[in-house]
């Protein structure tokens, strides 16, 4: 009994801290997996568990609590940045730009409403941060806000308020987005099957997935020209992976001269393949890939050897050096036509054609170790965290904001992780973490953060609900959740004619809310929802981390 009391309430050592964090984490994660009406709390479970245990007396050393909380925050945002970095800038291309503008409107609208609540109802600005985060179910936003409060020397009471407001606002944050989806569907009389069919038709019309084509050379004007001359005239986004002459297949390099009656196998976008066919001759009656007598093979290889990181395909020169041809490259689920200027990165998946022995030699050269995809280099993680802390500690001024702000432990590691993972590698140092490792880093970090915030806020939570402004906060949080989502949803549907399923994905992404995405996915097996979600998620996550810091800097500077 004495041991239990020591660990539960009066211990202030390492054992107490480890016990408290572990107990609350296990309980909270278990609660987070419980589904109610198809929805579960997820990572918010540890926060509510921490509030419960904290209210009933669980405590830990204040300095240890702060360290675990801040270290967990840094780990989490670094993992987020590392995950979104490779696709962060490409998410603005084409339709992604339009969708991200909608995301900016939703995040910005919620922030303006939160600031308006402070002035209209005299809501404490530390509570506004919790309402903004909870009303949008965004835990990193809460983390960034609490981190910024520490920078402006907030009182212990002020530091505890955001978590209490977050917990009050969270339930409608989950329900509100589902309500908006339902209302838009009702108002516009949306027929889900029709929306799915329209999205699929639009996707097919703009599809640029890579295809293959066997072409028989019948044009005398191209006979005698090299592969590089032919592709230079047809399209740079094509690869001739192999040529069959008199029944014998070979890998053709750039200087290989094409002859009449040759059969070539080309890889590229469908439109470009049709142009090449028009230039060379006609569709072949045979498929080189299916020829049983062929000595050539096609193999999937993974770039995992450090000596290949950052080198261009032209520098590696696989055809001249190894006698193989790279026909396509898959990076972060994006399929690309490789050329000499393409830089190789860790985890690139290459489709390579060549003879068996030469393929084995090339596979050894690039690594091709699938196990490496599940193991991360630890040194780059700590280098990135250190650089993130340094960046986060630099104050900078923003026009219109009364005081300089710092990115802190929420913003610094995030920005550094985005840039480093986008870079990919420097020599043998690989910045990008494999997905499995990244998931563990993020879950460990956010769990520690939420547990500590809950324990710290627990003693004050119930009082804020029973005798404080809990019910008023709840009503105010509904405004932050509902108004931006509903107005932007109407705008996107009326003026942009945005597909309903895509819109559901965008709304879920701007809330960074996986349960909302799961609800949207249940409407149709279409990929429209996931496409919209992934298009806006990277920018939204960054905005929701930066927004509370700007709110605090502005309101604190004016107070």
Buried (B, 14 or more C-beta within 10 A) or exposed (E): EEEEEBBBBEBBEEEBBBBBBEBBBBBBBEBBEEEEEEBBBBBBBBBBBBBBBBBEEBBBBEEBBBBBBBBBBBBBBBBBBBBBBBBBEBBBEEBBEBBBBBBBBBBEBBBBBBBBBBEEEEBBBBBBBBBBBBBBBBBBBBBBBBBBBBBBEBEEEBBBBBBBBBBBBBBBBBBBBBBBBEBBBEEEEBEEEEBBEBBEEBBEEEEEEBBBBBBBBEBEEBBEBBBEBBBEEBBEBBBBBBBBBEEEBBBBBBEBBBBEEBBBBBBBBBEBBEBBBEBBBEEBEEEBBEBEEBEBBBBEBBBBBBEBBBBBBEEBEBBEEBBBBBBBBBBBEEEEBBBEEBBBBBBBBBBBBBBEEBBBBBBEBBBBEEEBBEEBBEEBBEBBBEBBBEBBEEEEEEEEBEBEBBBBBBBBBBBBBBBBBBBBBEEEBBBBBBEEBBEBBBBBBBBBBBBBBBBBBBBBBBEBBEEBBBEBBBBBBBBBBBBBBBBBBBEBBEEEEBBBBBBBBBBBBBBBBBBBBBBBBEBBEBBBBBBBBBBBBBBBBBBBBBBBBBBBBBBBEEE
